Structures are given as C-alpha cells and as structure tokens.
Amino acid sequence: MNILKKSALIASTIAIMSTASMATEYTKGMVKKVDIESGKVTVKHEELKNLDMPAMTMVFRVNDDEQLQNLKEGQAIEFVAERVKGKLTLVEVK
C-alpha cells in the first residue's frame, strides 16, 4: 500500500511539472498591426503547439495594457497565447 501511495505521488508530480513546462512554451512571431483602441494585435506566428494551431497570421487580444503599448509593427516577439474567456489572448510577451 505504501508503494502505491509513493507511485501515485511521483506520477502526479511528474504530470504537474509537465503541464507547467508546456504552459510557458514561447512561440516566435512578428507583429503586423497594433490596435490600441480595441486592445488587439495582429501577429504572424509559428505553430502554436499548446493550441494545436499551424503557423499563420491572426489577431489576438493582449492580456496587459502595458504590454500592448510596448508592441510595435515589425517587432519580432516571443509569446505565450492561451484561450481566456474563449478569446485567443497573448498572456506573456518578451
């Protein structure tokens, strides 16, 4: 019984660590357009593995107004995109 508990704990720890590392995987992209008024940015990006999307150009919401203000057309970025309340959103940008 003790071995089963240890095995379950190890398995759950590995699953949590795997999920955490996937959540912070950055995708490379190029800013094509910034729309401050709507809080959106158009990005030509590589494959979004966490969202199972191929490389393309698409519009995202930006999670942070300060990040949106710092984005410029033609800028190369690395970002994390997630679905937030059903909307594709840039949640991290570097």
PyMOL commands that set and color helices and strands:
alter all, ss='L'
color gray80, all
select helices_A, chain A and resi 2-23+49-51+65-70
alter helices_A, ss='H'
color red, helices_A
select strands_A, chain A and resi 27-35+40-45+56-62+76-84+87-93
alter strands_A, ss='S'
color yellow, strands_A
deselect
rebuild
show_as cartoon
